[in-house]
């Protein structure tokens, strides 16, 4: 029977296990083995799409069998740590250079493996993400952005291959101090930010950015006119965020949505399913998300 291995982000193994439900056959932090072909999971940082259990006689035999399947491998420790580390030393080290925003992702396939037992590998030459553990490390801008929130958009646009074009209008709801506005204006988009708190001076001075003091929830979608992108990193309960989103979908003229779903207490999977049910949408966990997910909805017919 086919199976898939899912890699949980730090601290979110219980959520991933609950999301996969009765399909789960084994759990070894941070990995979850589940019956069936790969499926979309909001709480998976990476998905092993071609996993297999491989008997091995020795460390050398394990290295030989891995290199026969592929060149680049990333170790995910889940037990037998010393022996697994010795195996990793016998394999070529995958590139560890930080990503550069705006540059293409690595093209070389990157497999993932763990030592399941002393003499059994669990390995997959194919994974859903081209970076180790599904973690996107960027060459950071430590001068311009007023907060680290900008890394969420860098990762999202890199993963989706879609971003605002020069001249497009973006609403940045509750965007102070301006981490997202910094990224959007840097792409040449026009940014209208609503927040009770002001933007950082360097963002506020950008001629592509307009700040309006007030509550992000106070803007009537019917008065906003045609908008290309709707962005929100607002801290609010997921129920309120969902109701707010539905209001904009029903009454507004916005084409694309990117919202951070801040999870509160025990995760409400029924509510997350309501987000997922919106046509053209996707929920995913970014490397720079904490106890939160990112909701994306693009135009009908566009891949997410």
Buried (B, 14 or more C-beta within 10 A) or exposed (E): EEBBBBBBBEEBBEBBBEBBEEBBEEBBEBBBBBEEEBEEBBBBBBBBBBBEEBEBEEBEBBBEBBBEBBBBBBBBBBBBEEBBEBBBEEBEEBEEEEBEBEEEEBEEBBBBBBBBEEBBBBBBBBBBBBBBBBBBBBEEBEEBBBBEBBBBBBBBBBBBEBBBEEEBBBBBBBBBBBBBBBBBBBBEBBBBBBBEEBBBEBBBEBEBBBBEEEEBBEBEBEEBEEBBBBBBBBEBBBEEBBEBBEBBBEEBEBBBBBBBBBBBEEBBBEBBEBBBEBEBBBBBBBBBBEBBBBBBBBEEEEEB
